Amino acid sequence: MIRIDQVWLAVEPLDMRAGFDTALGRVITVFGAAHPYHAYLFANRRANRLKVLVHDGIGIWLAARRLNEGQFVWPYPGSEPKHHALTQEQLAGLVVGLPWQRIGPDGVIRVV
């Protein structure tokens, strides 16, 4: 699989029609650069679709996920900060629709 050392979530929505160049441009705008082994997450306005851009040190991967029902737990557009760092455990929770903010780095839920 692709090595991911850091996971970053962008608060502002991304048009899900965006391809590699548009998504990479957004990463550079929001995060300043696309670092190797970092994953950058974006959702659409309804937060039922997710795109992940990963720089693997050689090239760029772009993956998409759609929930058939419900939505991903996502910060509201316009909220501060404009992006969040996530742990691997939080990423695993987010992609299945769980409230990732409640998952601690060791997998323990600390906030109700």
Summary of the structure (lengths in Angstrom):
residues: 112
radius of gyration: 13.3
end to end distance: 33.2
largest distance: 40.8
contacts: 301
relative contact order: 0.21
helix: 21%
strand: 28%
